[in-house]
Amino acid sequence: MNWSNMWNSIVNYFETNIWNIIFFFVILFLGIIIIKIVLRVLRKMLSKTRMEKIAQQFICTAVKFGLWLLLILLLLDRIGIEISGILTAISALILAVGMALENNMANLANGIVVVSNHMFKKGDYIVVDGVEGNITDINFLFTTLLTSDNKKITIPNSTIVNNSVVNLGANEKRRVDITFSVAYESDVELVKKIVIDVMKSDGRVYLDPEPFCRLKTMNSSSLDFFANCWCDNDDYWDVYYYVVEWVYNEFKRNNISVPFNQLEVRERKDHTKVPVIGNSLPKRVEKVRAEKKEKDVFHIFKDKLHSKKKKDKNKNKNTISDATQKSDPAIHDENNDESTEK
């Protein structure tokens, strides 16, 4: 290896491309400064909005990636590298990655929709696609729930966007709905008073709006009362169980029974008369059937062929019998004796 020639080549390159090298470092320096300024301004603008932090971070990361990619392409072009092939390769790579991660890209797009529209927030209690629990984490691909029995469930964001979501923790107040069933002989006004008094006895229940209780349905075995009251979202289950337990206790105190399903059975003592047609069964009337048609040519030919086969078969049997008698004279004499006796 000739070091002197290599050194001369390096010196010659710097002498002939000095301005390109200077512009390279100027673009690099200015590009870094511009990227930092743009990202700082963007973060301040996003912080003044009501957008979730995860959405702000995603937007900043995407803008930062795009700016750095643009800066690298400008630098490569400045030093004389053809960037059209690089752009083609990047486009093909993005297309291949997008096809390979089709489901994840769908979850990502749906995650942007979930986060940007503020459908729910961390800590809300939601019900989606038969699954319910408190939200512990939201990202652009999945939403994580924690159920009441301490199970961690991860749901793809596409499932959330494509299904109805019930957000039970969206508001501070929540209504507690309960149905009570009592026997038919119960005093309706007393039942209503007991239920409302139990609700008002709990300090977690709001008095405005007032607790409500009315007779809703007269079922086959019971009278059903619909009752509701309002409480804080965090106190829902505590209020629910408090009301159910104390209403049951007050029902027992006031001799109000909770019925089982009932079936009413009656004994019939009347004599029913069922109409009868005629005195006996009708006489048989024979059906008149059409005469059988004459056989066609095909059936006639088939019958003749069958009879011919039968004759040939009998003939073969007689031939075999004669041959047997000739071969065994004793059998022939025995047959003659039998015929003589006859």
SULZIFEN-V451378 format. One record per run of one state. SS is the DSSP state (~ for helix, > for strand, _ for the rest). FROM is the first residue (numbers start at 1). LEN is the number of residues. Records with the same first field share a line. If there is no record, write none. Layout:
BEGIN
SS = FROM-LEN + FROM-LEN
END
This chain:
BEGIN
_ = 1-2 + 17-1 + 48-5 + 79-5 + 101-1 + 117-8 + 129-2 + 139-3 + 147-5 + 162-3 + 168-5 + 183-5 + 202-3 + 206-6 + 219-4 + 254-43 + 328-1 + 342-1
~ = 3-14 + 18-30 + 53-26 + 84-17 + 102-15 + 157-5 + 188-14 + 233-21 + 297-31 + 329-13
> = 125-4 + 131-8 + 142-5 + 152-5 + 165-3 + 173-10 + 205-1 + 212-7 + 223-10
END
